[in-house]
Amino acid sequence: MLDSFRSNMRGIATVIVVFIGGIFAFSGTGSLFISGTGAEAVLIVNDESVSALRVQQVLSSEKQRILRSNEGLDPALLDDELIRPQVIQQLIARKVIAQSASEQGLGVSSKAVSELLLATEGFQSDGRFNQEVFQFVIRNQGYTSATFVEMVKEDLLIQQFIQGLSNTNFVTEGELANLASFTEQERDYYYLTLPMKPIVDAIDISDQQIADHYHQSKDQYQTQVQVSVESIELSASELAAEQTVTEKQIQARFDQEAESINTADSLQAAHILLTDPDAEILQEIRGKLDAGGNFAALAKEYSDDFASADAGGELGFTTGDTFPEAFETALAALEIGQVSAAVETDAGTHFIKLLDRQQETFELSAEGSRIEQELLREAASDLLVEKLEMLKELSFNSETLAEVAADLGLEAQVSEPFSRVGGAGVAAFPAVVKAAFSSEVLEDKYASEVLDLGDERYVVIKLQEYFPARQKELDEVKVNVAAALRGSIAQQTAEEQGGALLARVEAGESVEAVAKSAGLEWQAAQNVKRVDRSVNEEVKAAVFQLDAPADKPTIKGFSARNGDYIVASLQTVTSGDASKLSQEQKSSLIYTLQSTNSSRDLAAYQASLLAEAEVNQ
């Protein structure tokens, strides 16, 4: 009967409980306590302590942020002690702001925190707040319900303070005019282009020139030091693929689970909660219920449980251990559709309605596949731990990893040669490259420590062959040498020819006249702004770095990234006019100024707080 319910509701909290004070009153807020060194204060800011656990949580978050921002970065490079000072400073800065906000009368209500958490997608299932998901997420991060709520309150308090500071900032007409004069500035300029390709194509070099250039720059034509390594990889996924599970094992696990499964009826409850009612309001609600009033509508009208009120008071399912004892007793005595008398609990007074009653089922046909996968993962996990310990022990003083692999029932692999920049296969992992070129592996010829590659993959390596750097012969690199020589000659030629063109423009000839006399292309750019995308970006960037012309144009010659030589002549510079901006442009500039000013003001205020703060570490 409950097949559809179980498929849709497995893992979903059986009740959504409101209130901060709380938000999980029925489930026991604070039931998980921090003990040991994690709860000890490692930082005291103005007599307010920060625990070692909190430092570790922020440290972990910062490492994850760095890894997300730098794809492919080896996690092993993120040493806690390198990041810790930065994290400590972040915590101190947050704490002094939060303290200042509290001293100035700012605060965050429990209701605001509740509404935020209930609306957070990461804590929801099927569009509704899921208490089990919430508890799972925060416990994995080391929080209790209470400590997580306090952290959220502090975050909201800091945001409130920053928003308040930002709202006090204003932009003057003068500031807007100054910024507009810069952002909306327009420039007129001409430029000619001396292309590199024809110069390169015209260069003819001899074998003797190539040989001379090779001997003059032989150090540029050497191989890198390379190594190939022997490796053994241990992977949980590969071990799992090798495991088998018998029907007898599945049946045994099913029987074991069946003993602890509660197959009592699941009761779907709804309630109207009144936290501090008087007799008159209780009688009023009771009268409406007795008169056939719609329970869901009455819940929306009267219930103080804001999380369930909009859903008609619905709380979800319980098997008898979700709500307080008095609540469960009253619910169990109801028939479907029936409403209880007023029931008292620590949370307040409830009118309880039984919405549905469903029989929990637990059958091998439905659970067998899940149990099989769990047994496979468990077998692989146990084997992984066993083989990992053996791998560490056997590889420590091994002469060859092939013997170790044979003892472990694994296969040793030999990599292709790779340099310090890495290579294919295991050499694609920075941790492997670092180990391969370490003194222990490269010089002492020891096997590496077992390296963690992530995703339950482990590898140990040992030097297979060393390939020292060597000088490449001319025949090997002749094409490269010729290209480098041709490029060097072409660059020098372009600079010489371009310099002559530049001199003519500087002497007073127009860009147009010089370009036409040399058979080159030239361009005129009018009313160009910094954000203009219709012109050559490289030339525009160079021109906008030039000083505004006085009595004559400002001239510049430079080599472009592709080797072309550019001669540019800046004619006029016209400052931007704020009065000509559209309302949308003005709003954008004002927002930019406000953001900049707010950041500056916040940094200055925070610096003053830090200067006065008493910090003990």
VENGISUL-V695092 format. One record per backbone hydrogen bond with DSSP energy under -1.0 kcal/mol. NH is the residue of the N-H (numbers start at 1). CO is the residue of the C=O. E is the energy in kcal/mol with one decimal. If there is no record, write none. Layout:
<<NH,CO,E> <NH,CO,E>>
This chain:
<<6,2,-3.5> <7,3,-2.2> <8,4,-1.8> <9,5,-2.9> <10,6,-1.7> <12,9,-2.9> <25,22,-1.4> <28,24,-1.2> <31,28,-1.4> <39,36,-1.4> <40,37,-1.1> <42,50,-2.3> <43,50,-1.3> <44,616,-2.7> <45,48,-3.2> <46,614,-3.1> <48,45,-1.5> <50,43,-3.0> <52,40,-2.3> <53,38,-2.7> <55,51,-1.9> <56,52,-2.3> <57,53,-2.5> <58,54,-2.3> <59,55,-2.4> <60,56,-2.5> <61,57,-2.2> <62,58,-2.5> <63,59,-2.0> <64,60,-2.1> <65,61,-2.2> <66,62,-2.2> <67,63,-2.3> <68,64,-2.4> <69,65,-1.8> <73,70,-2.1> <77,74,-2.2> <78,75,-1.7> <79,77,-1.7> <82,79,-1.1> <83,79,-1.5> <84,80,-2.6> <87,83,-2.0> <88,84,-2.8> <89,85,-2.0> <90,86,-2.0> <91,87,-2.4> <92,88,-2.3> <93,89,-2.5> <94,90,-2.5> <95,91,-2.5> <96,92,-2.3> <97,93,-1.5> <98,94,-2.6> <99,95,-2.6> <100,96,-2.2> <101,97,-2.6> <102,98,-2.2> <103,99,-2.4> <104,100,-1.4> <105,102,-1.8> <106,101,-2.3> <113,109,-1.6> <114,110,-2.6> <115,111,-2.7> <116,112,-1.9> <117,113,-2.6> <118,114,-2.9> <119,115,-1.3> <123,120,-1.8> <124,121,-2.0> <125,128,-3.0> <128,125,-1.5> <130,123,-3.4> <134,130,-2.5> <135,131,-2.8> <136,132,-2.6> <137,133,-2.7> <138,134,-2.5> <139,135,-2.3> <140,136,-1.8> <142,139,-1.4> <143,138,-2.9> <148,144,-2.4> <149,145,-2.3> <150,146,-2.1> <151,147,-1.9> <152,148,-2.4> <153,149,-2.6> <154,150,-2.1> <155,151,-2.2> <156,152,-2.7> <157,153,-2.4> <158,154,-2.4> <159,155,-2.5> <160,156,-2.5> <161,157,-2.2> <162,158,-2.7> <163,159,-2.7> <164,160,-2.2> <165,161,-2.6> <166,162,-2.7> <167,163,-2.3> <169,166,-1.3> <176,172,-2.2> <177,173,-2.6> <178,174,-2.5> <179,175,-2.4> <180,176,-2.5> <181,177,-2.3> <183,179,-3.0> <184,180,-2.5> <186,574,-2.8> <187,528,-2.0> <188,572,-2.0> <189,525,-2.4> <190,569,-2.2> <191,523,-2.1> <192,567,-2.1> <193,521,-1.9> <194,565,-3.2> <200,196,-2.3> <201,197,-2.9> <202,198,-1.3> <203,200,-1.3> <210,206,-1.9> <211,207,-2.6> <212,208,-2.8> <213,209,-2.6> <214,210,-2.3> <215,211,-2.3> <216,212,-1.8> <217,213,-1.2> <220,217,-1.7> <221,218,-2.0> <223,470,-2.5> <226,467,-2.7> <227,418,-2.3> <228,465,-2.2> <230,462,-3.2> <231,413,-3.0> <232,460,-2.1> <234,458,-3.4> <236,456,-2.1> <239,235,-2.1> <240,236,-2.5> <241,237,-1.7> <243,240,-1.1> <250,246,-2.0> <251,247,-2.6> <252,248,-2.3> <253,249,-2.3> <254,250,-2.4> <255,251,-2.7> <256,252,-2.0> <257,253,-2.5> <258,254,-2.7> <259,255,-1.3> <266,358,-3.7> <267,318,-3.1> <268,356,-2.8> <269,316,-2.5> <270,353,-1.9> <271,313,-2.0> <272,351,-1.8> <274,349,-2.6> <282,278,-1.8> <283,279,-2.2> <284,280,-2.1> <285,281,-2.3> <286,282,-2.5> <287,283,-2.3> <288,284,-1.9> <289,285,-2.3> <290,286,-2.6> <291,287,-1.6> <292,289,-1.7> <293,288,-2.9> <298,294,-2.3> <299,295,-2.4> <300,296,-2.0> <301,297,-1.6> <302,298,-3.0> <303,299,-1.7> <304,273,-3.5> <306,304,-1.4> <309,305,-2.3> <311,308,-1.1> <312,309,-1.9> <313,308,-2.9> <315,269,-3.1> <318,267,-1.7> <328,324,-2.6> <329,325,-2.7> <330,326,-2.0> <331,327,-2.3> <332,328,-2.5> <333,329,-1.0> <334,331,-1.5> <337,354,-3.6> <338,335,-2.6> <340,352,-3.3> <343,350,-2.5> <345,348,-2.6> <348,345,-1.1> <349,274,-2.9> <350,343,-2.9> <351,272,-1.7> <353,270,-2.9> <354,338,-1.9> <355,268,-3.2> <358,266,-2.7> <367,363,-1.8> <368,364,-2.6> <371,367,-2.5> <372,368,-2.6> <373,369,-2.0> <374,370,-2.2> <375,371,-2.6> <376,372,-2.2> <377,373,-2.4> <378,374,-2.5> <379,375,-2.6> <380,376,-2.5> <381,377,-2.6> <382,378,-2.8> <383,379,-2.4> <384,380,-2.6> <385,381,-2.2> <386,382,-2.1> <387,383,-3.2> <388,384,-2.6> <389,385,-1.9> <390,386,-1.9> <391,387,-2.9> <392,388,-2.2> <393,389,-2.0> <394,390,-3.4> <395,391,-2.0> <405,401,-2.9> <406,402,-2.0> <407,403,-2.0> <408,404,-1.7> <410,405,-3.1> <413,231,-2.8> <415,229,-2.7> <418,227,-2.5> <422,419,-1.8> <423,427,-1.3> <427,424,-1.6> <428,425,-1.9> <429,426,-1.8> <433,429,-2.0> <434,430,-2.8> <435,431,-1.9> <436,432,-2.7> <437,433,-1.7> <438,435,-1.4> <442,438,-3.0> <443,439,-1.3> <444,439,-2.7> <446,440,-2.8> <448,461,-3.1> <451,459,-3.6> <453,457,-2.8> <458,234,-2.9> <459,451,-2.1> <460,232,-1.9> <462,230,-2.2> <464,228,-2.8> <465,228,-1.8> <467,226,-3.4> <472,221,-2.5> <477,473,-1.2> <481,477,-2.9> <482,478,-2.6> <483,479,-2.1> <484,480,-2.4> <485,481,-2.7> <486,482,-2.7> <487,483,-2.4> <488,484,-2.3> <489,485,-2.6> <490,486,-2.6> <491,487,-2.4> <492,488,-2.1> <493,489,-2.6> <494,490,-2.9> <495,491,-2.4> <496,492,-2.1> <497,493,-3.0> <498,494,-3.2> <499,495,-2.3> <500,496,-1.6> <501,497,-1.9> <502,498,-2.7> <503,499,-2.2> <504,500,-1.6> <505,501,-1.9> <506,502,-2.8> <507,503,-1.5> <508,505,-1.4> <509,504,-2.0> <514,510,-2.4> <515,511,-2.6> <516,512,-2.5> <517,513,-2.2> <518,514,-1.4> <520,515,-3.2> <523,191,-3.0> <525,189,-3.3> <528,187,-2.3> <532,529,-1.6> <540,536,-2.5> <541,537,-2.5> <542,538,-1.7> <543,539,-2.6> <544,540,-2.4> <545,542,-1.0> <546,543,-1.6> <554,570,-1.8> <556,568,-2.3> <558,566,-2.2> <560,564,-3.5> <563,560,-1.9> <565,194,-2.6> <566,558,-3.2> <567,192,-1.9> <568,556,-3.2> <569,190,-3.3> <570,554,-3.1> <571,188,-2.7> <572,188,-1.1> <574,186,-3.0> <576,181,-1.4> <580,577,-1.6> <581,578,-1.5> <586,582,-2.6> <587,583,-2.6> <588,584,-2.0> <589,585,-2.3> <590,586,-2.9> <591,587,-2.4> <592,588,-2.1> <593,589,-2.6> <594,590,-2.8> <595,591,-2.6> <596,592,-2.4> <597,593,-3.1> <598,594,-2.9> <599,595,-2.4> <600,596,-2.2> <601,597,-3.0> <602,598,-2.9> <603,599,-2.3> <604,600,-2.3> <605,601,-2.7> <606,602,-3.0> <607,603,-2.2> <608,604,-1.8> <609,605,-2.1> <610,606,-2.7> <611,607,-2.1> <612,608,-1.3> <613,609,-1.2> <616,44,-2.6>>
